Amino acid sequence: MIDLWYKNAVLYCVDVGSFADGNGDGIGDFRGLSERLPYLAGIGITCVWLLPFYPSPRKDDGYDIDDYYGVDPRYGSLGDFVDFMNQASELGIRVIVDLVVNHTSSTHPWFQAARKDASSPYRDWYVWSKRKPKDAESGVVFPGVQRTTWTYDRLARAYYFHRFYDFQPDLNTGHPEVRQEIERIMGFWLQLGVTGFRIDAVPFLIMDKAPNDPAGYEQYGYLSDWRRFLAWREGHAIMLGEADVAPRDTLNFIGEDDRLNLLFNFWANQHLFLAMATEDARPLVKAFSDLPKLPPTAQWANFLRNNDELDLGRLSDEERARCMQAFAPEPDMQLYGRGIRRRLAPMLQGDRRRLELLNSLLFTLGGTPVIRYGEEIAMGDDMRLSERNAIRTAMQWSGEPNGGFSECAPKRLQVPTISAGEYRYERVNVANQRLDFNSFLNWTEHAIRTRKECPEFGWGEMQFLETDKSSVMAHACTWRDRTVVAVHNFSRASTTVRVKWPKDAGRLLHIFGRSVHEALPEGSHVIDMDGYDYRWLRISPKAQ
Ligand code: MG
């Protein structure tokens, strides 16, 4: 049987450069990350997802790659990477890496060869047009910052296509040699021990990019080819896809268990924030009912915040306005006309109850939880930094200079730290929270431990239970005849709620929540909940 490890993994997203500096040169590196792996193992992380660490001019946070077969020298060497992989393996932590092959950097040797010589074998690896296509101004990814998707190159005497910034020319994935090269890249990192890939910009990656066919359409078969390749090389390897698509399109990306294993749940994410903003659970329940049932080996990857803006582009204008009003009232906190560029804790004004509520949902909603570095200590952001960089500050390890991130002189620091305000590293850091029994770090560790004791949340079937309050959501996850239930109150007001448990429910044992509660006796359908309260319960079978 296929090992479905990823359905119950706890993923942690790391930016190597911002996490820990092991050699004191002011930038994070693999040596620093290796030293911090026991910390990640300690809080219960089972899989680390590395953001791009490849050689790159880093004009787009490393999503502009120069060489797919190397490590950015600022982060260390391939040798340091292998040492890191060895340490991770010793601790039982799997590693997946970002695969960014929708485009390269414009400085990549393939693009340089392609633009200089029309007869270069690399010419067709990119997408060219003699004339500027009519739709060049539509479909930009960064409105307000990016103006076009076609830019003229003087050397090539042609326009090249770039879905993202002009320094990120799109690879022509319609070309068989490009797809073979993508497999070679995957094969290389698999051989170095990774267990899969987080695939960047999937809908764009598989889009037919021929300039004469502006409608374009998706080539889902590429995903099947790559899945087959992974299965041949390494049976446990997975593909986690970034695809913010409408619910009706999701199954195309999953296929019949033969395309992506995991898909980020953007749809639920946006409606989760809508439910929080309106203190009404119904938008979230509705969001899950909009989503198709996934085949058995596929899984949602649930998250609260990722490395980009919190994209609310799939909500209606009115719904989005509600979220902005609640979480990003100043124009400077918003981005690209669709999202929020803040960390979670400042969005919630540091409200511990709501932080716990959201994270409790992250760990209980059907799917695999993905934590972004720093969320476990409720880190803040820096609105003075440009665009998405506001949330890409150094990990806060202690109250020492540079927040314990690096031993270099503060002047030499190459990654911004938060040294002022409510979220400064003197106040918010790992060392302090370790010592404080009631810290958010200890809460997270406890939540992860409990989640691992309840495999039903990951492997099970999720079902929403009827409640008589629109602010309260209850859901059950069942696997191998065992059921766990989670109840969440989205309202600030305390309430007494009636929940319709599954019909063969006996006693309900309280397993996690804000405070200790007695088990609910069989036949009891009413729970008292405080504002923003949450409970995880295990159902015992009915007494015979
Ligand atoms: Mg360093």
Boltz pocket constraint, residues with backbone or C-beta under 6 A from the ligand:
constraints:
  - pocket:
      binder: B
      contacts: [[A, 20], [A, 21], [A, 22], [A, 23], [A, 24], [A, 25], [A, 26], [A, 27], [A, 28], [A, 29], [A, 74]]
      max_distance: 6.0
